[in-house]
Amino acid sequence: MSLVAEGTADPAASDPVISSVISGSDAIVTKIKYSIQLEEDAFQWQQWLTSTASQRVGRNLNAILTTGKDLGTGTQCPSNIAGGLLQSAVVAGIAAASGQIAYSDLMSLKSAVDESYRQSGVYLASQQAHDLLEAALDGANRPLYEHDDQGYLLVAGQRLYINSAMVFASGKPAVMYGSFDQSAAMLDGGSQIRILTEAPGLIENLMHEALIVSRIGSAPLISTSVKTLLAK
């Protein structure tokens, strides 16, 4: 914000810049085929099908929001953030070949995010990066990072979550930090499960097919609320 005296021109726009795209016009689709006998004999079949559908949709939503692409074919989703959260501004680099992520690098990453967004800030990293930090020891051979009472790794008192869409490799974001609910908005139109019983080949093979459809979209919000540590 800036002071504007009476009768002067409007102030120039400044960060944060909030932009948006048309959300919800993409859909992710997957199928689960199963036998009629399984449907009839399995215990709590509908609950299992619903749980499996939710898991698949959740993993795809995470991949799309993180990378901008779906899990099945790696296709860029038109009405989602190009490049996903991985396009967040890079603040520093580490050598991925060394297999190490220094505490000072993580603190530099945190310091690059505005204080306003640190109160609700968390870390995101790949499974490999998480395991490297979990195995890190201090000078007395004690774990450098603690866990909270729910088992999450803590970095300076803030949680680190594993993001399955991230990889620890040269040229890739190794760790992200910030307030992710301020960085992007995800529209999930909800999932629908449609049971197909008469598609070609199903009846003669005594099969049914569950078609799982979810409409999605995302919009970038405050670009300064998340920063990235890059593996070089």
PyMOL commands that set and color helices and strands:
alter all, ss='L'
color gray80, all
select helices_A, chain A and resi 36-41+45-67+84-87+96-98+103-111+115-117+127-135+180-183+223-225
alter helices_A, ss='H'
color red, helices_A
select strands_A, chain A and resi 26-35+90-94+122-125+153-155+158-162+173-178+184-196+207-220+226-231
alter strands_A, ss='S'
color yellow, strands_A
deselect
rebuild
show_as cartoon
